[in-house]
Amino acid sequence: MDMKIESCRELIEEVIDTGLCTYCGACAGGCPYLVSFKDRIVLLDNCTISEGQCYQYCPRTHTDIDGISQQIFGAAYSEDELGAVKEVLTARSTDSHIRERAQYGGTVTTLLSLALEEGFIDCAILAKMSNDKIPGTFLARNKEEILQGAGTSYMAYPVLEALNQIPKDSTERLGIVATPCQALALSKMKKDPPQNRVNIENVKLVVGLFCTWALGLDKFHQFLSENLDLPQVIKFDSPPPPANRFDVYSKSGKLSFPLDEIRKFIMPTCTYCLDMTAEFADISVGSVEGIEGWNTVLVRTDAGVKLIELSKAKGELDTGHLPSQSLAHLKEAALLKKRRALKEIIKKTGDKKKLLYLGLQESIVDRLLA
Amino acid sequence: MASIELDAPGTMQLLLGNEAIARGALEAGIGFAASYPGTPASEIMDNLASIANDMGIHAEWSVNEKVALEAAAGASFAGIRAIASMKQNGLNVSSDFLINLAMTGIGKGLILVVADDPGAISSSNEQDSRNICKWIDIPLLEPGNTQEAKDMTKWAFELSEELDTICMVRSVNRIGHTRGNVKLGELPKKEQRAYFPNIWNKFEPMRSKFAAGPFPQLHNVLHQKLAKAEEKFESSPFNWYMGPDNVELLVITSGASTSCCTEAVKELKLEDKVGIFKLATTWPIPENLIEKQLSRSQKVLFVEEVDPFIERSVMELAANLPPDSPHLIFYGKRSGHIPSYGELNPDLVINAIANVMGIPYQARDINYDKEAQELSKAVPVRALNLCPGCPHRATFWAVKNAFQLDGRDGFICGDIGCYALGFAAGGYYQSRTMHAMGSGAGVANGLGNLRQFGFEQPVIAMCGDSTFFHATIPALINGVYNKSNFILLILDNSATAMTGFQPHPGTGMTGSGEPAISINIEALCRSLGANVEVCDPFDLKNTTATLLRLMTEEGGINVVIMRRECEMVRAKRKKKFPYVVHVDPDICIGEACGCDRVCTRVLQCPGLIWDKQAGKSKIDEAVCTGCGLCVDICPEGAIIKSPT
């Protein structure tokens, strides 16, 4: 189903004002009007363009999931809970220096560094935290810089705004680490390439991150600064169930918050997200339930396969087989997220046929809800 | 500009109405003049101040009209003829003192010149200041042309002394700003000495005449003064009648409307059927003289601006005419023949007279008229805008962005000055209120004290440097004292720009060109306990960040002085532009940019235009002043600035 492209006014009415905005940044940075600020997308002036790229690439305006799957994978939307997958494995960096700084296994950092070294990309668009743990986007052009982006803040950040700000005539090949919503926006761009922006074909590598929810920057950061000496903090971690806590590692030790205390900072929009494993990335990376210091890796595209094989061949990654029980749990969790999200969407619209941004075949919806 | 001090009695000079008024004051031998800039009165003091040293008089730009009138009164008390001039709003500002002054009486001749702005061409309201004379019982004079502007002003001082009261001379745009031939009179040469004697009040021994009271006896005295004025007005040569003794229609008019009437009657060729009575001594109305005019016709048309002041006064009179008097039919604002708002023009008067007389009148060929109406629709509306290079444009841009980033629906409480344009496209529609001088901070006081009712919106009050001294200081003190929460932006462009760059207490110079203390605005505000910061509006990044920070801070009163010289003042002084700016036609890709013409459609600087043929934006070299602001706005970097 072809979407009708609307203006920024509809973007604000349908996505931003309704709380659907995931703060991915796809709409921002490409024009004088839409910018990100603190935890919001702000419209600085009224734009009269009737069909805006801001609306077109937003992952929360109508999204033709099948069309995008065709573009990225050459096939209709996969009904597999984990999306289109060529290979599932566990992995961790062989470089202890990377593992020290990493969230789990350091796989993302390793893959990006290798991609840079091998010339698959010239730079990577990443997020990193300041000393005060405020996230920010930056362009990394070497291994040391990529390492600065290791670890997650759990806060939603408009990384794609940085993509839109890259000079139009740039020929640098780009790698991006993306949350599921950001990967979806990138896929929309790949399907219908943007005008007046840097060539989307420059994006050679999308490394997706598993994501259950993201936290709203403004209020969460306020909470952090009220409860912690932020310059001392090294890492955040939300370990998988049944842990039910949010851990903060600082130079002086570890502090845990009950997860329920953190839940109130979850962006309301995450309720309506079906994608736990970043289904539209080249390679998706997450934790391994029950095994510390390793990553679960889902390889999805040829580009992803090429990079993984190279990283194994060059000895950059230790890899392994994901235990079947872990795989089963992962699929279960992914399916649960899809079901929950669909139910919430239908509750919100009151109509099974009106799925907000989801352009999903009815048969798939039925099967998921069954 | 030197013509008002020309010592050439009997010669004819081409003078602006305001110059004629100033000349009239000089011929009356004033020694003191005070004013505050305001259109259409400003040129009176512009002229007096320029010749003050030569002529040995004191002429000052006061900080506001109340002080101006008070200062002039002080001189009058001490035996020096004095004049205070102001626009209609200045009258409102000085009215408290004026009313009290009417009660006490004066020393030597004291004249208040009030210049009204019918049609509100350059004002925030439309008012007919004549009404105050009826309200507070002072004589009102309305000159009808440039000669009368001089002669009546001069005579007014004599009248003022004969009656021992301040008199008001009422001017309008078309008197003050019209040039006409004026026959000059003599300039007195005698020296003046000032001394303020102790004159006892005639009702209470040991009480100074000038210490207002006792009431209501003085009120009665005031009425007696008016009765005396009326006697004089009955035979004033400034009132005249033109036409046959008896006519089908009597037009009663005053002031600038007079020429509309004479032209209308001529155009309609009704000189033998329509008579015109022109009233110049408008209050108190000379009753016998009016009654005599009313006997000329049964139909009377009142033509005046803006209110039916004479119309109603005459109707009151007519109610008391003997019962066997012929029945009069009145036409004017009450009947709808003359509009009760806006400025008059000959066309309106022609239509009114033709209507009353039952004469068909076609101003021009019907087809031509139709075509002209159609064509007028094709003329694009010209938006009100700031000058190219104006620092206020940068201020409004920074405020707009700060408000959007803040996201709580902030707004500006606007004020009077060039930056009043905050309510229009040129100021990005940021001003949500705009009333009078100093009202920005005043209104902000209220809006900033509603937190107990859940109010969260950021409030910005705006004022200029001259406005700050005029009226904003008390509002600022109130904000600090009564614990309000707002940001006061003082747009310090080192000028009273809107009215013609007159000096003020911050510019370091007096009206007559002498160096003066320059009052340090930030020190003053700090002494009041406000947080004070200074920004250069052209440094958009820092200014926006400062505003955003202050908006989200705890609250209280924050003053930000936006300091950047007015471009007109700067250009005159420096005689060159800071940059040469041009749009690179190779980099600018026009509509294909996808920026929806942010440079012309949103920024709206008159120096940056859209070249329809080329489909790109372009600097209009005749207009651009090379400030470089637009350079940062273009997302493609197509606008280039090179230092001169």
Interface residues (C-beta under 8 A of the other chain):
Chain A: G30 C31 P32 Y33 V35 F37 K38 R40 V42 L43 L44 D45 N46 C47 T48 I49 Q53 Q195 N196
Chain B: K400 N401 Q404 L405 G407 Y428 A592 C593 G594 C595 D596 V598 R601 V602 I633 P635
